[in-house]
Amino acid sequence: MNQPDPQRPPVAVPEEDLIDVKDLLLQVWRIRYYILLSLVITLSLAYFIIRFSVPVYQVSSKFFVKEKESPLSGIFETTGLGMMGGDEMVLGNQMIILKSRPIAEAALDRLDFDVEYIQEEVFVQKELYQKTPIAVEVDWTHPQLANGLIRIRWSDRQTFTLSYEDTDFNQIFPDSDSREILEDPVSPSQTYRFGDWVELPMNRFRVGLTGADSKGELLIRLRDRFALVNHYTGENLQISPMDKQSTILQLTLKTETPAKGRDYLNTLQSVYLENELKEKNAMATNTIDFIDAQLVVLSDSLMYIENRLESFRSNNATYDISSEGSAIFEQLKELETELAQERFKRQYFQQLRNYLQREDYNQIVVPSGLGIEDPILNTLIENLLELQAEKSMHASRLTEISPPVREVNRKISDMNQSILELLQNVDQNAQLLITDLEERIDRIERTFGGLPQTEQNLIRIQREFSLNEDLYTFLQEKRAEAAITRASNTPSNKIVETALVNRNPISPKKALTFLIALILGGAIPVGFSMGRNYFNTKIKDGKELERKSQLNLLTSINQSEEKDNLVVFNQPRSGVTEAFRSLRANLNFILPKEQPAVIMITSSISGEGKTFSSINLASVYALSGKKTLLIGCDLRKPKIFEDFGLKNKHGLSTYLSGQEKDMQAIVQSTAYDHLDIIASGPIPPNPAELLITERFSHLIQQMRESYDMIILDTPPVGLVSESLDLIQLADVCLFVVRYNYSEKQFIEHINTLKKQDILKKAYLIFNGVAKKAHRYGYGYGYGYGYGYGYYAEDQEEKKSWKRWLGRS
């Protein structure tokens, strides 16, 4: 038998050291069926989530971006039109361009994504792609109700009906950015024929039957371009470098329709490469267009002069020029060719000035493409075009008032002004050179005045013809070079890997979903149980009571199933009776040997079982042969007399108040040997004053001479004050704490009394412990609980289980 140490000093145990792993495991074991039920529920929910959720797949591709590649470089490398000094293309810019709205719009122009076909399944709606029983053609030049579900039903192969299923639709108007919401549109009641246009105020489309089924139904959703672009440029599309040391981008698209996502990524990359090639060919195209315009004029002039030359030779029978005339002709030809080139340059400078003043940068031709080798002008033009390309990149995602766009506009304006100032200088230089050439030609022309008139006229026509022919040949060569460059250009970037579909859905993730369900299934009941225990203010754990209290726990008493308090007499083999025997044995080590003893039993509040404990402790002493007196000191709520079938007309109150002079007259014998009782008596008006009188102290002293054990059933110390005054009359004070009834704060009250040295010889009784608490270790004490078949109630329980098993 466990013995308490009456000299145990109070020990303050830190809260962090109070965690008992065994208690935690017992607590979990106690709720094992709830955990099992919770696991079944959460795992079932996880299964239904996976089963009835539309899976989301990931489609990815790899795209190579060439290092140090300027958007305009490599356009005219073979013709000397290369972009010198351009800034390198940063990888981040290409990521932004790939995700920009213009690129997305160009890709969507090639895809039939404006109609979604949706098939209803159990709890889910699944989109069909390409293989659909019907095909819908939408007239986007007509107002449309979009982004909502429309149900198409048909019962034969000729007609169908439609109905609006969603409550909200977007009203899309052609050539307008307005996107108003229309709620609960009225569905049309008529039927329509397959292949005919459905004409409605806010819809115009036609439906074709492409499947073999003669009846069926399908949901469709019209998607306008704005919504599609938002979808494919939003968070669903992610672009990131594959590695910090590489310039390969990975394009990742989340989609519920893998084939649709694959087609979009492949088309997006193709459109990007085509745009890049178109941008690289833009300068060559502008050069060809400019030269073609000049060739048209030259071709007409050349043909006219050629006809004049042939006519002159035929009419004058003159075909050759003399040696003197040939020398003069060659000098004039060389100077006039140079003069024509300078005039051509001035014409280009004037056209370039007009483009810059109008800020029309798309038609600008790089000077080097026309043989104008001015390094400063070429560099400035290249830088201007790169700034324009940078502005286009920003404009795809930013507004004109955003700081990056405003900054690039400032740079373009400065560059424009610098080019205009340079053009003024080079144009003046060209004009000076033209004037000089004209003067030199004029001096030479005066030297051949001595030649025959016919030869002079022939030389003039021949000079004009040769000049136009040389210029025409020069432009033809430049045009051929630009055309070859345009034909041989290829994109700098390329597709490394076309779009691939990861067949394992990224959402919902089966393993993760079941793992979360498993964790929640165990955590919810455990957390709820621990939370309930944490926030529970009732005392339910005997070990916790021992840890927190500065008093020793003498015994734990089971919850009695008897209707009255006489458990010891009525159930001598019960666990409750055995607990009181254990209490009696423990008190034998505390009380003085062979001397009468006074035991005071109290509690913090009413209802904790002090009267029950007093009656049964007195009963076990009486059964052991000790002459025992039980005194009801609770003058406010008399109780003891009822359990023994006695009267309360005379008792402790009548004696203490002086109404009864003889103390023996208030002692009542019970039906049980060795047990007498002093009832509380009628309720007095001043119970506290009566108990602290010398008359009560004298009564206790006198009864010590007649009885071996005196049990005092006193009022709760937390409600009245007289019990504290009675402690000094008792040899031992027993505090009763009731399972799942007494508040945890009562322990602090008891500890306070102990610290104040009011409780010098006090102990605890854990009363009313439920059977399940003993089963899981919460009723631990010095009088153990149920005896695993040893006590009478255990035998009855065992028999009931046998009967139940027999019936089953």
VEXLUM-522919 format. One record per residue (C-alpha): residue in one letter; x, y, z. Coordinates in pm, whole numbers, plus 50000, padded with zeros to 5 digits. Layout:
AXYZ/...
//
This chain:
M500005000050000/N501275034449908/Q501955056250205/P501895094450197/D504725114250341/P503245137750603/Q506405158450596/R506525163650221/P507455199950154/P505465219049894/V507205218549562/A506455243849287/V506735225148959/P507185246448644/E504365243348393/E506745232948115/D507785202548321/L504225190548374/I503865173148036/D503455135948091/V503875115447776/K502055086247927/D499085108348011/L499055121747656/L499105086647514/L496325075947750/Q494285106047649/V494745097247282/W493855060947352/R490705071947531/I489405089047217/R490645062446973/Y487145055546840/Y486585092446773/I489945093746597/L488965063846386/L485635080146299/S487365112746218/L489845094845992/V487025077545808/I485265110945755/T488355130645643/L489645102845416/S486175099545264/L486085137145205/A489545135145047/Y488345107444816/F485285127344709/I487385158644656/I489735139344428/R486925120344258/F484675149944189/S487225177744128/V488255187443778/P491995179443764/V494375207543674/Y497355197743458/Q500645214743387/V501805219743030/S505385231342982/S507835239142702/K511395252042668/F512335282942470/F515855294842386/V516735331942392/K519985341042219/E522505358742438/K523465394842369/E520855397442099/S519495431942021/P515925432841888/L517235448741566/S520595432141524/G521475409241237/I518965425040999/F521335436440725/E524625420440821/T525345409440463/T524575443440314/G526325465140566/L523055474640736/G524045458441067/M522965473741396/M526155486241553/G526395494141919/G522935481142020/D522245472242382/E521975435042456/M518555420442500/V517895411642861/L516205379142942/G513565396643149/N512385416542848/Q511765384742651/M509785370142940/I507595401242946/I507115400542568/L506165363742571/K503495371442830/S502325403742673/R498805409542548/P499725416142181/I501495382542155/A498595365142332/E496065381542099/A498055371041793/A498195335141921/L494485334342001/D493705347141652/R494945313641523/L493055292341776/D489365284841811/F489155292342182/D486185316042170/V483715287742238/E484095262942525/Y482175230142511/I481355216142855/Q479975181942939/E478205176743272/E479235147243486/V478455138143847/F479215169444052/V481705182043791/Q481745199143453/K484425187943208/E485475207542902/L485585189642568/Y488185200542315/Q488145193641940/K486075161641961/T482665177342027/P479175166341914/I478355201841801/A480335231041658/V479425267541722/E480355296941501/V480055331041671/D479455364141495/W481565387741704/T480425417641497/H477095413641677/P476505420042050/Q476965388242252/L476225374742598/A479535358642696/N481305341842985/G478195323443102/L476845288443042/I474325282442764/R472655248242740/I472065233242394/R469525204442376/W468485184342071/S466165154642029/D466655150041656/R469225159141394/Q467335189341263/T466465212441554/F467665222641898/T466725245442186/L468895267542404/S468635281642756/Y470775304742969/E472055285343271/D474115311143460/T472695341143642/D475405365743528/F476615372043173/N478945398143025/Q477385419642755/I480015422842482/F479575449842219/P481695451141901/D484195479641875/S483645488342241/D485485481842563/S482235482342760/R481615450442958/E478315453743139/I476755426643353/L473375412343259/E471645392643535/D469165364343478/P468645367543102/V465405352742972/S465905320842773/P464255319342429/S461325295442397/Q461535287342025/T463535260241853/Y466315265541600/R467615245541309/F471175233041292/G473225253741050/D470955284341071/W471945316141251/V470455320741597/E469275356741589/L468755371441937/P469045407242067/M472255398842253/N473465368042067/R474175357441713/F475735323741641/R474965291841458/V475275255941569/G476315226741353/L475775190441448/T479075171941407/G478445140541612/A476545108741533/D474085110941823/S470545120541721/K469805134942064/G471765149742350/E472705181442531/L475845201542592/L476835233442770/I478715260442583/R480395292142702/L481245320842467/R484565336642558/D485295371642435/R488815381542339/F489355403842645/A488545375442886/L490695350642694/V493695373842690/N493315379943064/H493205342443122/Y496295334542917/T498375363743041/G497465359543408/E498775337243683/N498015305443489/L500995312343260/Q504395313243429/I507675320443249/S510985316043427/P514645308543344/M515575271943356/D518885280343518/K520765311243631/Q523605302943395/S521435297643086/T519105317742868/I516555290042821/L513085298842944/Q510515274343069/L506925282542984/T504425266343218/L500655267843177/K498085254743425/T494985242143252/E492055218543299/T492275208842931/P495815196342857/A495455194642477/K494185230342472/G497095242542683/R499575224042461/D498185240342147/Y498295274742306/L501945272242416/N503075259342078/T501135286741897/L502425313342136/Q506035304142067/S505465302641692/V503815336941692/Y506685351041896/L509275337941648/E507275351141353/N507015385341516/E510735385041585/L511465376441220/K509005402841102/E510775428441319/K514175418041185/N512865421040826/A511185454640886/M514275474840788/A514885454240475/T511245458040375/N511365495640427/T514555497240217/I512975477139935/D509845498739940/F511915530939930/I514075518239642/D511045505739449/A509535540639464/Q512765555139320/L513035528339053/V509585536138919/V510635571838839/L514065561738708/S512615534538490/D510365559038310/S513175584538268/L515605558338148/M513185545437888/Y512455580537763/I516145589537732/E516975556537567/N514345563437300/R515745598737246/L519275584637210/E518265558936952/S516205584436759/F519085609736756/R521625584336631/S519235572136365/N518345606736241/N521925620136237/A523685587936140/T526065593836432/Y526925564836658/D530395570936799/I531995599736984/S535445612236895/S538405606137119/E538335641937241/G534625639637304/S535055606237485/A537545621337730/I535205649837807/F532275625437837/E534055603538093/Q534915633738310/L531335646138297/K529965611438362/E532045606938678/L531075641038816/E527405637438729/T527235602738890/E528645617639210/L526205646539181/A523255622739139/Q524285603539450/E524505635339656/R521105646339534/F519785611739624/K521225616139974/R519525649840011/Q516245634239901/Y516695607240169/F517595633240433/Q514445652840351/Q512275621740371/L513915611440701/R513305646540838/N509625643540749/Y509335609840928/L511015623841240/Q508835654641248/R505705632841218/E507215607841468/D506495580341218/Y509305556341301/N507915525341132/Q508825537340779/I512385548440856/V515125533340637/V518595528640787/P521065551040591/S523615523340544/G521015503440352/L521125530340082/G524885533340075/I525005564140300/E527995556340517/D527675581940795/P528575563041119/I527115589341352/L523795591041168/N523565553241140/T524215548741513/L521645574941609/I519005559141383/E519735524641529/N519475537741885/L516205555441801/L514675523541660/E515785503441965/L514155529142194/Q510985526041988/A511125488142026/E511575492542403/K508555515442412/S506465489542228/M507485463642483/H506415485942774/A503205496542599/S502035460242596/R501635460742971/L501895497043089/T500065529643027/E501505561342877/I501685578243218/S503695550543380/P507285559943475/P509045535143239/V507015546742937/R507495583343026/E511245577943058/V511585560542720/N509445587642558/R511855613542693/K514795594442550/I513065591342211/S512335628542208/D515975636742286/M517205612342021/N514785626741767/Q516075661841829/S519705650341801/I519025633841465/L517225664641332/E520195686541429/L522605662241263/L520445660940949/Q520645698540919/N524455696740920/V524795667640679/D522215683140446/Q524195715640438/N527375696140364/A525605677540084/Q524335710439939/L527855725039941/L529165694239765/I526355695939506/T527155732439436/D530805724239388/L530015695339156/E527675716738952/E530375743638908/R532935717738800/I530505702838549/D529745737338413/R533475744738353/I533955711738169/E530895717537957/R532435750137833/T535525731437707/F533725710737446/G532205741037268/G534685735536981/L533215701336898/P530715697636617/Q527145705836719/T525915671036641/E528555654836863/Q527785679537143/N524105669937133/L525005632837128/I527275637037431/R524495654837622/I521965627237555/Q524565600137624/R525485617037958/E521855617838069/F521315581737968/S524485569138141/L523655588638457/N520185573538490/E521455539038392/D524165539238659/L521765551538925/Y519205525638822/T521825498038839/F522995510139181/L519455509239322/Q518795475439170/E521875461639342/K520805476239677/R517315462439634/A518645427739553/E520905428639859/A518005438840085/A515765411839934/I518425385139984/T518885396440344/R515145394840408/A514875360340257/S517855346740449/N516895360940789/T515985335841061/P514835342141419/S517635345241671/N515565326241928/K514135291541884/I511875265242037/V513975240142230/E511105217442328/T507495218642218/A504775217842481/L504535185842683/V501705176142917/N502455162743264/R499955134443290/N499955136343669/P497585164443770/I499015191743988/S495635196944150/P494205179444333/K497335160844439/K496215126544553/A499095118644789/L499085153244946/T495285153744977/F495195120145152/L498145130245373/I496355162245478/A493175142145539/L495145117445749/I496755145245953/L493475163846001/G491645131846082/G493975125846372/A494635161846468/I491015173546490/P489815149446764/V493145150646946/G493265188346926/F489645191247031/S490225167847325/M493375185647438/G491795219447385/R488785209147586/N491055196947864/Y493125228747844/F490115251347870/N488285228548110/T488155244648454/K487115212648632/I489545189148805/K489545155748623/D493065142648670/G494345129649002/K497945133448888/E497355169448799/L495775174549141/E498875160349306/R501245181249095/K499545214449152/S498485210449512/Q500805214949808/L498815188749999/N499275151249969/L496515130549809/L495465102450042/T493015083849821/S490735084349519/I487135073949575/N485055059549296/Q481765074049188/S479055057049389/E476065042249211/E474045038649534/K471065061449598/D472055068949959/N475345076450128/L475655044150331/V477835026550074/V480185010350326/F477324993150509/N475244984550201/Q478074974449961/P480954960950172/R482734946049864/S482444976149639/G485354996749515/V484015026849705/T484125007550031/E487644995649956/A488735031549891/F487515041950238/R489355012450389/S492475024750209/L491825059450349/R491485045050698/A494775026050658/N496575057250538/L495215077450829/N496625051451072/F500095062750965/I499195099151029/L497095098951345/P498615093051692/K498655056551805/E496165044052066/Q494705078652118/P491325093152034/A491515113251712/V489435141051563/I489185141551184/M487745172151015/I486315167950666/T485615198650455/S485675210850095/S485855243149900/I482195245049802/S479035225549861/G478425194249654/E481965180349652/G481045150649872/K482265160050219/T479115146250387/F479355114250181/S483025110850279/S482275118350644/I479535091950668/N481525064350500/L484805072050679/A482915070051008/S481335037650885/V484665020150810/Y485985030051153/A482835016551316/L483124983851123/S486704980451244/G485444980751604/K486395016151692/K483775036051878/T483025063951637/L481125096651667/L480005115551358/I479205152351422/G477305173151171/C478995207051199/D477305221950894/L474625241451082/R473415258550763/K472575226850564/P471885197550796/K472095164050613/I473535134950812/F470395125451005/E468435117350687/D470755089250577/F470495071650914/G466765077350954/L467215099551261/K465565131751371/N467085166151366/K464955181551642/H467855182051886/G471495184451789/L474645204751788/S472875238051739/T470565233052039/Y473495223652260/L475765252152154/S472985277452188/G472265265452544/Q468815251252470/E470105216952564/K472275215052873/D473225178252865/M475615169452584/Q474695132652606/A471125141752521/I472115152452167/V474005120252090/Q471885095951886/S472665059551837/T472415044451487/A471365010051374/Y475025001151332/D477344990451609/H480005014651736/L478565044151541/D476815073851707/I475775106751558/I475335142651671/A473055158251415/S473345194751320/G470035203451479/P467675231351378/I469285258851169/P470345287351404/P470505324251311/N474215326351405/P475965293951304/A479435309251274/E479405323451626/L478155290551777/L480965269351634/I483775291651765/T482495292052125/E484255274952414/R481175252852450/F481975235052120/S485655230952216/H484535216452550/L482175192652366/I485055179252157/Q487245174452463/Q484525155352644/M483805133152343/R487475123952314/E487055106052646/S484125085252519/Y485005077952155/D488025064951964/M487275084551647/I485415117451605/I484505127651250/L483535163951193/D481415171150884/T482105208650849/P480865235650609/P482855243950292/V485835266350367/G485335285350042/L481855297050141/V481935302150520/S484625311250768/E483865289551070/S485535258650922/L488925275950939/D488375281351313/L487605244251360/I490875232651204/Q492755238551531/L490425214151709/A491155185651466/D494125162451451/V493765159051070/C491915179950810/L490735162250495/F489885183650194/V487415167249954/V487895175049583/R485285160849346/Y486065147549001/N484725169348715/Y482975192148965/S485575210749166/E487195240348993/K490945240748932/Q491135274449101/F490175256949427/I493675242049430/E495125277049446/H492805284849737/I493985254049924/N497625262749849/T497035297849981/L495735283750307/K498745261050326/K501155290050269/Q499405309950542/D500135280950780/I496405276250842/L496515240150721/K499205223950928/K498065187950895/A495805186050591/Y495375160750309/L493275156349996/I490545131649899/F489695128349529/N486005119549534/G483485107949274/V486015095549016/A484205081048715/K484885045448603/K486255057148266/A488705080048446/H490095050148635/R490275030748310/Y492505057248152/G494495066348460/Y492865099648547/G491665087948886/Y495085078549012/G495515080749384/Y496455060549687/G493285040549684/Y493155025649338/G489965023549141/Y488184993848999/G489734960649066/Y489624944348725/G487094918448844/Y488034919149211/Y485144940449337/A481474931949327/E480554957749062/D483334944248838/Q481784909948858/E478374923948766/E479844942248472/K481604910848358/K478364891048377/S476514917548177/W479144915547902/K478824877847894/R475054880547864/W475414905947582/L477914884147398/G475644854447444/R472744872947284/S474864883846994/
//
